[in-house]
């Protein structure tokens, strides 16, 4: 405690006080203080995770696209199952479970 008093009241008090004010300003009062930096770091981490997820989805879609090119039967199957397309004068029946979701829909995560 005596060292702190001597630092602020001693020979180098100008430097100690100005450094303390600068530290308080940078860490607590500035527009880019610690709380803002923490929030931005968390947001960056979430965005990187989303980037990885969407890159994997893009790879899966590219693989699906390569499989469908030149295969009209597979293209029709995909259009009927995924996008519920139909031919003229044709009826489509969708089976749902108790939660009012399609039977082939993925189960929600818990």
Sine and cosine of phi, psi and omega as CSV:
sin_phi,cos_phi,sin_psi,cos_psi,sin_omega,cos_omega
0.00,0.00,-0.60,0.80,0.02,-1.00
-0.92,0.40,-0.55,0.84,0.03,-1.00
-0.92,0.40,-0.63,0.77,0.01,-1.00
-0.92,0.39,-0.68,0.74,0.04,-1.00
-0.89,0.46,-0.70,0.72,-0.01,-1.00
-0.92,0.39,-0.50,0.87,0.03,-1.00
-0.93,0.37,-0.69,0.72,-0.03,-1.00
-0.99,0.12,-0.37,0.93,-0.02,-1.00
-0.93,-0.36,-0.08,1.00,-0.10,-1.00
-1.00,-0.01,-0.47,-0.88,-0.12,-0.99
-0.91,0.41,-0.57,0.82,-0.09,-1.00
-0.96,-0.28,0.52,0.85,-0.09,-1.00
-0.90,0.45,-0.56,0.83,0.02,-1.00
-0.87,0.50,-0.72,0.70,-0.02,-1.00
-0.93,0.37,-0.64,0.77,0.00,-1.00
-0.92,0.40,-0.70,0.71,-0.01,-1.00
-0.93,0.37,-0.70,0.71,-0.01,-1.00
-0.91,0.41,-0.60,0.80,0.05,-1.00
-0.92,0.40,-0.66,0.75,0.03,-1.00
-0.90,0.45,-0.69,0.73,0.03,-1.00
-0.89,0.45,-0.67,0.74,0.02,-1.00
-0.89,0.46,-0.69,0.73,0.00,-1.00
-0.90,0.44,-0.71,0.71,0.04,-1.00
-0.88,0.48,-0.68,0.73,-0.01,-1.00
-0.88,0.47,-0.73,0.68,-0.09,-1.00
-0.94,0.35,-0.59,0.81,-0.09,-1.00
-1.00,-0.05,-0.33,0.94,-0.10,-1.00
-0.81,-0.58,-0.57,0.82,-0.16,-0.99
-0.97,-0.26,-0.30,0.95,-0.06,-1.00
-0.95,0.30,0.35,-0.94,0.02,-1.00
-0.93,0.36,-0.34,0.94,0.05,-1.00
-0.92,-0.38,0.77,0.64,-0.05,-1.00
-0.96,0.26,-0.09,-1.00,-0.09,-1.00
-0.88,0.48,-0.63,0.77,-0.02,-1.00
-0.91,0.41,-0.63,0.78,0.03,-1.00
-0.92,0.39,-0.69,0.73,0.02,-1.00
-0.89,0.46,-0.64,0.77,0.03,-1.00
-0.90,0.44,-0.70,0.71,0.01,-1.00
-0.90,0.44,-0.68,0.73,0.01,-1.00
-0.91,0.41,-0.59,0.80,0.03,-1.00
-0.91,0.42,-0.67,0.74,0.04,-1.00
-0.90,0.43,-0.65,0.76,0.02,-1.00
-0.90,0.43,-0.66,0.75,0.04,-1.00
-0.88,0.47,-0.66,0.75,0.02,-1.00
-0.89,0.47,-0.68,0.74,0.02,-1.00
-0.91,0.41,-0.65,0.76,0.00,-1.00
-0.92,0.40,-0.58,0.81,0.06,-1.00
-0.91,0.41,-0.62,0.78,0.04,-1.00
-0.91,0.42,-0.65,0.76,0.04,-1.00
-0.91,0.42,-0.61,0.79,0.01,-1.00
-0.88,0.48,-0.70,0.72,0.02,-1.00
-0.89,0.46,-0.68,0.73,0.01,-1.00
-0.87,0.49,-0.73,0.68,-0.04,-1.00
-0.94,0.34,-0.49,0.87,0.09,-1.00
-0.92,0.40,-0.63,0.77,0.06,-1.00
-0.91,0.41,-0.66,0.75,0.04,-1.00
-0.89,0.46,-0.64,0.77,0.02,-1.00
-0.90,0.44,-0.66,0.75,0.04,-1.00
-0.89,0.46,-0.67,0.75,0.01,-1.00
-0.90,0.43,-0.65,0.76,0.02,-1.00
-0.92,0.38,-0.61,0.79,0.06,-1.00
-0.90,0.44,-0.64,0.76,0.03,-1.00
-0.90,0.44,-0.68,0.74,0.03,-1.00
-0.91,0.42,-0.62,0.78,0.02,-1.00
-0.90,0.44,-0.68,0.73,0.02,-1.00
-0.89,0.45,-0.57,0.82,0.00,-1.00
-0.94,0.33,-0.52,0.85,-0.08,-1.00
-1.00,0.08,-0.39,0.92,-0.04,-1.00
-0.91,0.42,0.85,-0.52,0.04,-1.00
1.00,0.09,0.11,0.99,0.02,-1.00
-0.83,-0.56,1.00,0.04,-0.04,-1.00
-0.89,0.45,-0.50,0.86,0.00,-1.00
-0.93,0.37,-0.68,0.74,0.05,-1.00
-0.92,0.40,-0.60,0.80,0.02,-1.00
-0.90,0.44,-0.68,0.73,0.03,-1.00
-0.91,0.41,-0.65,0.76,0.02,-1.00
-0.87,0.49,-0.70,0.71,0.03,-1.00
-0.89,0.45,-0.70,0.71,-0.01,-1.00
-0.89,0.46,-0.63,0.78,-0.01,-1.00
-0.95,0.32,-0.69,0.72,-0.09,-1.00
-0.98,0.19,-0.69,0.72,-0.12,-0.99
-1.00,0.02,-0.62,0.78,-0.09,-1.00
-0.95,-0.33,0.10,1.00,0.06,-1.00
0.81,0.59,0.61,0.79,0.06,-1.00
-0.98,0.18,0.40,-0.91,-0.04,-1.00
-0.56,-0.83,0.24,-0.97,0.09,-1.00
-1.00,0.07,0.32,-0.95,0.04,-1.00
-0.87,0.50,0.60,-0.80,0.01,-1.00
0.88,0.48,0.56,0.83,0.01,-1.00
-0.83,-0.56,0.67,-0.74,-0.01,-1.00
-0.98,-0.19,0.56,-0.83,0.05,-1.00
-0.87,-0.49,0.73,-0.69,0.05,-1.00
-0.89,-0.45,0.78,-0.63,0.01,-1.00
-0.94,-0.34,0.84,-0.55,0.01,-1.00
-1.00,0.01,0.74,-0.67,-0.01,-1.00
-0.84,-0.54,0.39,-0.92,0.04,-1.00
-1.00,-0.10,-0.22,-0.98,-0.08,-1.00
-0.91,0.41,-0.47,0.88,0.01,-1.00
-1.00,0.09,0.15,0.99,0.01,-1.00
0.90,0.44,0.60,0.80,0.06,-1.00
-0.90,-0.44,0.47,-0.88,0.04,-1.00
-0.87,0.49,0.54,-0.84,-0.05,-1.00
-0.88,0.47,-0.60,0.80,-0.04,-1.00
-1.00,0.01,-0.05,1.00,0.03,-1.00
-0.91,0.41,0.57,-0.82,0.06,-1.00
-0.92,0.40,0.52,-0.85,0.00,-1.00
-0.95,0.31,0.61,-0.79,0.02,-1.00
-0.92,0.38,0.55,-0.84,0.00,-1.00
-0.97,0.23,0.60,-0.80,0.01,-1.00
-0.94,-0.35,0.00,0.00,0.00,0.00
